Structures are given as structure tokens and as C-alpha cells.
Amino acid sequence: MERPEARDDLQLVQEAQSGHEEAFNLLVLRHRRAIFHTALGLLGDAQDADDLAQEVFIKAYESLPSFRGGSSFYTWLYRIAVNLSLNRLRAKKVRTFFRLEQVEAILPAIDDTDASVERVEFLMKAREAILKLPEKQRAVFILRYFREMSHAEIAQVMDRDVGTIKANYHQAVKKLRDSLGDYVKGEDGTDD
């Protein structure tokens, strides 16, 4: 019998569509951490992110019969996560702030030679700057910078054209550079 980790997402989706719950459970185990961290970056609250991640997998399970493989499963899943996150933000109309340990969970590590006071100061500035970004720019920035998705993958997730995604990313990086200075490194958007 083939080991579960040897099966790719499409194989597991096909098995789950045929009624094998174990296959869907493997998909959840494979993607739950990334979905949680994406939701955390967008929502700013661990409990909300956990709730949303569960909601994403419930929606994915319910919608699985309609998944046709036009995009990869993880792209489809990210689309659900981003859309649900943006809907939740719109519904709340509240900007929540990360606790320090939540910021550290999604921001890249800072060189260990930095003094702890400087680290705390940067993390506080970074969380505020990211949360001040408009929702779509924040989503694009998080998917690109922290989830390391290509512009094309983000375009699929957000159901937008690549040019719009590149523009959103460029604007997010510009705003973060204005707020954070040299801490944020961006790209010129020509890599995709």
C-alpha cells in the first residue's frame, strides 16, 4: 500500500471525492498550518485564525465535489482562506492588533545580533504597519512575502489578474518601506 505522504494533493482529492474521509483528513493535516498562518497574518488574532482555518476546511469539504482541478488544491484552498478572511474583516470593520508572539509567528526572524529592545521595537512597528495596509494589499503582501507564493499563484488565489497583484504588492512594499525603512526588502515585480 502506498504511503500517505507519497500521494500528491490531486490523488488525495480524487480519493476524498470518492468518499474516503481519510484522504481528506490527510489534506487537512498537510495544509492546516499554512492556512492558519495565512489567516493569522490577515486577521491578526490566533483564535480568529484558528476558527477561520476550521471554517476553510469545512467549506472545502462541502465544496469538494465541485473541485475540478482547474487550479492546484492548495491554490483553491488559499482562495477560500483569503476570501473568508477578507469577508470576516469587512464584517467586523475592526482592526485587531497582534500580541508580540503572534507577530513573531509570521514575521521573518531578525538577526540574533540585534538587541532585544530593537527587536521588540521593530516587531511592534512591523505589526502596526502591516495591519494599516488596505485589506487586499495586506493579503497580497502576506501571501507573497511570508507564504512565498508567486504573483501568478496569488492571482489565482485572489481571482485577479497578475498585473493587479503586482501593483498591490508594489504598493504594499512602498507603504511598508515608508513605515519601516530598510527592514522591508521588495522586488520590482518582474520575476513572474
Secondary structure, DSSP 8 states (H G I E B T S, - for coil): ---GGGS-HHHHHHHHHTT-HHHHHHHHHHHHHHHHHHHHHHH--HHHHHHHHHHHHHHHHHHGGG--SSS-HHHHHHHHHHHHHHHHHHHH-------HHHHHHHS----TTS-HHHHHHHHHHHHHHHHHS-HHHHHHHIIIIIS---HHHHHHHHT--HHHHHHHHHHHHHHHHHHHGGG-----S---
